[in-house]
């Protein structure tokens, strides 16, 4: 009931999850994905907070998604936490990942996980997760070397105009592999990036450069 889909950006984690959910929806029961980035919010915004003045409880984003998942009818729900693992919030989910399958909130609510629910984590690594947390999950690792950059290029070419695609494909086949090799061997990156990130950045620049010619119908 708890899974970790681990790997660097651009390794295909998100697409693999979405394709699996779509395939299961087409062949079996409907599967829906409720997604959030736990690192983008505070612990109070994620799980909920108790107003010190009035004593009123306000559910956080994860608590809202969790309640929504428990109420889903005729569908299976995956609560997807897409973002870096933090030692603070991940420890709060140990009761979810162990055999209790309970989300325990600070206001005393204990919300059980239904058989139709799964908690899915999609981080780059598990370096901030404790052994207790890791041992409670099933881990699937996506290596960046498996996908490579060519599927990203093929996918982007499908979005281009028919007259552009052959020209761009020729340029990509001719230069991209050598440019990435040059970046890897002869350049020092300011911050870590993958080949997919470099390539997507290159494609965005190309789109902006091509746009004026497309609008003026020069190409």
N, C-alpha and C positions, 0 to 999 in steps of 0.2 A: 504493500500500500504506500510505500515511500520509495521514490526513485531519484537518483542523481544522474543527470545527463551532462557529462563533464567534457570540456575541451575548449580550445581557443576560439576566438571570434573568427567566423568564416569557415568553420569546420563542417557546417551543415546540421548543427543540432536543432535549431528552430524548425527548419524545413522538414527534417526527419520526423519530428514530433507531430507537425501539422499534417504531413502525408499519412502517417500512421493513424491519426485520429480520423482523417477523412476516409481512409480505406475501411476502418472499422465501422464508421457510420454508414458507409455504402453497403457493407456486407452483413452487418449485425445491428446492434442497437446504436442510437445516436450518441456520439461522443462530443462533448463541448469542452473548450479550454477557457478557463478564467485566469487571466495573466496579470501579474503585477511585478514591479521592480522593488524589492524590499530595501535596497540600498538608497533609494531615492527619497525615503521618508524616515521619520524618527520612529522609535519603538512605540511611542504613544499613538502616532498616526497609523502605525501598522496594526497594532492589536487593540487599541482603545484607551480611553482616559477617563478618570473619575474626577468630576468637577469638585475641587476642595470646598467651594462655597455652598453649592446647592446639593452636592452628593449625587448629581445626575451622571449616569454613565453614557458615554458616546462610543459606539463601536468604531474600531479602526478599519482600514481597507481590507486587511486579511480576514478580520472577523466577519465583515460583511460578505466577502466572497465565500467564506466557509459556511455561513448560514444559508447563503443562496444554493451552495452545492448540496447541503443536506435536504433542501426542499425540492430539488429537481425531481421531476416525475418522468418516467419512461426514457431516461437518459443517464449516461455515465458522465461524471464530471472530473476533469483533471484541474487541480489548482496548481498553476505553474508560477514558480518564483524565479523570474529571469533576471539574474544579477549576481554580483559578488556575494559570497557567503561571509557573513559577519558573525563573530563569536557571540555577540550579544543576542541577536534575534534567533539565530539557529538553535541556541540552547533552550529557548522558550518553546521549541517545537519537539523536544524529546518525547513528551507524552503523546504527541501525535504519531511519532514514528515508532514508538514501542508497541507492545501488545495491547496497551490500554486504548489506543486510537482516540484520544480525547484532546480537544483544544480547551485548555484551562485559561480563563481570562481573569484579570485582576479584580473584577466585580463579583467573582465567585461562580460565574457561569461555567459549566462543563458541557461542551457540545461534542457529542460523539460523532465519529466519522462513520458514514454509511458504507455498506459493501459496494456501492456504486461510485465511490470517490477514491481518488488517488492524489497524493501530494508529490509533485514533480519539481525538482530543483535543476536549474540550468546555469551553473556557474562556470567560470573558466578553470578554476581549481578549487581544491578543498583544503588549502593550507591553513585556513582559519577555523576549520571544523575540528571538534575534538574526536578522539577515537570512539567515544561513546555514541556520538551522532553518526559517524561514518558506518559503524557496525550495524546501525539500525536501518540502513538504506541498501537498496540494490544499485550498483554503480555501473554505468555504461560510459566508456571513454571514447570520444571521437578524436582521432588524430588528424592534425592539419594536413599531413602528407597523403592521406587517403583520397580526399576530395581534389586537392590541387586548385589551380586557378582557371583551368580550361572550362569547366562547367559554368563558372561565373561569366566568362567571356561569351560563351554560347547563349546563355540566358539573356545577357544584355543585347547581343546582336539581334535577338528575336524581337526586341522592342523598337528597333530602328526602322527607318523607312526602307522600302524594297531597293531603291537605287543606292542607298548608303551602305547597306549591309555587306555586299561583296568587297567594296573598297576598304571598309573598316576591318573586315576579316583578314584581308591580305596584309594590312599593316600590323594587326595583332599577331598573326602567325610569324611575321618577319622580325618584329622588334621586342615583343613583350618578354619572351623567355630570356633573351640576352640582357634586357634592362633589369629584370628581377635578379639575375645572377650578378650583375654589376652592383646593385644595391646591397646584396648579401655579402659580397666579398670586399668591396672597395669603399663602402660608405658606413658612417657611424650614425645610427638613428638617434634622435633626441629622446624619443620614447619608443617602447616596443610596439611593433606593428606586424601584422601578418601579410602574406602576399595578397590575400583577398582585399585587405584594407587599402593597400597601395593601388591595386587595380581599380577598385570602386572609386577612389579619389581621382584616378586618371580618367575614368569614364565620365565622371561629373564635369571635369574640366573640358573634356571633348564635347560633351553635350552643349555647354555654354558657348564654345567656340563655333560649333556647327549651327546653332540656333539662328543667328542673323542671316546666314546664307540660305537656310531653309525658309525663313520668313520672306526674304526678298526674292525667293525662287531662283537664286543664282546656282543652286545645286540641289 
